[in-house]
């Protein structure tokens, strides 16, 4: 592969990682600890060994990670955003199908 492309991809990966690390819940996640642990040789196996969390555990985790969002959540507005995003995705998919068929 061209060294310029490799350099560009490395810079983009570095930038992506720096953005991820702004979020404490990502920095402190079990997955990130496994990924960053240099003594783990089989990352895939280690990630698969993480126990599945119950819905209650996940809800508590995300409520603590997104306190401001959780406390100020408006269900009506949230559902509308989801609906709007679904509409956007349907249009985008339709455009992709037209363009590539």
C-alpha positions as CSV (number, residue, x, y, z in Angstrom):
1,X,0.0,0.0,0.0
2,X,1.2,3.5,-0.8
3,X,3.0,5.0,2.2
4,X,1.1,8.3,1.8
5,X,-2.2,6.4,2.2
6,X,-0.8,4.6,5.2
7,X,0.3,7.8,6.8
8,X,-3.1,9.4,6.1
9,X,-5.0,6.5,7.6
10,X,-2.7,6.5,10.7
11,X,-3.4,10.2,11.2
12,X,-7.2,9.7,10.8
13,X,-7.1,6.8,13.3
14,X,-5.2,8.9,15.8
15,X,-7.7,11.7,15.4
16,X,-10.6,9.2,15.8
17,X,-9.0,7.8,19.0
18,X,-8.4,11.2,20.5
19,X,-12.1,12.1,19.9
20,X,-13.2,8.8,21.5
21,X,-11.1,9.5,24.6
22,X,-13.0,12.7,25.3
23,X,-15.8,10.4,26.5
24,X,-15.1,9.0,30.0
25,X,-17.6,6.1,29.6
26,X,-15.6,5.0,26.5
27,X,-12.2,5.4,28.2
28,X,-13.3,3.5,31.2
29,X,-15.2,0.7,29.4
30,X,-14.2,-3.0,29.8
31,X,-13.7,-3.2,26.0
32,X,-11.2,-0.3,26.0
33,X,-9.3,-1.8,28.9
34,X,-9.0,-5.1,27.0
35,X,-8.0,-3.4,23.8
36,X,-5.3,-1.3,25.5
37,X,-3.8,-4.1,27.6
38,X,-0.6,-5.1,25.8
39,X,-0.4,-8.4,27.7
40,X,-3.5,-9.7,26.0
41,X,-2.5,-11.4,22.8
42,X,-6.0,-12.6,21.7
43,X,-8.1,-9.4,21.9
44,X,-11.1,-11.1,20.1
45,X,-11.2,-13.9,22.6
46,X,-10.9,-11.5,25.5
47,X,-13.7,-9.3,24.2
48,X,-15.9,-12.4,23.7
49,X,-15.3,-13.3,27.4
50,X,-17.0,-10.2,28.6
51,X,-20.2,-11.2,30.3
52,X,-23.5,-10.1,28.8
53,X,-25.2,-7.4,30.8
54,X,-28.8,-7.4,31.7
55,X,-31.0,-4.6,30.4
56,X,-31.1,-3.1,33.9
57,X,-27.3,-3.1,34.0
58,X,-27.1,-1.4,30.6
59,X,-29.7,1.2,31.5
60,X,-27.9,2.0,34.8
61,X,-24.6,2.3,32.9
62,X,-26.0,4.7,30.3
63,X,-28.0,6.7,32.8
64,X,-24.8,7.4,34.7
65,X,-22.8,8.1,31.6
66,X,-25.4,10.5,30.1
67,X,-26.7,12.2,33.2
68,X,-27.6,15.5,31.6
69,X,-29.3,13.8,28.7
70,X,-31.2,11.4,31.0
71,X,-32.4,14.1,33.4
72,X,-33.6,16.4,30.6
73,X,-35.0,13.8,28.2
74,X,-38.2,14.7,26.5
75,X,-39.7,11.4,25.2
76,X,-41.9,13.2,22.5
77,X,-38.9,15.0,21.1
78,X,-36.8,11.9,21.3
79,X,-39.3,9.8,19.4
80,X,-39.6,12.6,16.7
81,X,-35.8,12.6,16.3
82,X,-35.9,8.8,15.8
83,X,-38.7,9.1,13.3
84,X,-36.9,11.9,11.4
85,X,-33.7,9.8,11.3
86,X,-35.6,6.8,10.0
87,X,-37.1,8.9,7.2
88,X,-33.6,10.2,6.4
89,X,-32.2,6.7,6.2
90,X,-35.1,5.5,4.0
91,X,-34.4,8.4,1.6
92,X,-30.7,7.8,1.6
93,X,-31.2,4.1,0.9
94,X,-33.5,5.0,-1.9
95,X,-31.0,7.4,-3.4
96,X,-28.2,4.8,-3.1
97,X,-30.4,2.2,-4.9
98,X,-31.2,4.6,-7.7
99,X,-27.6,5.6,-8.1
100,X,-26.1,2.1,-8.1
101,X,-28.8,0.1,-9.9
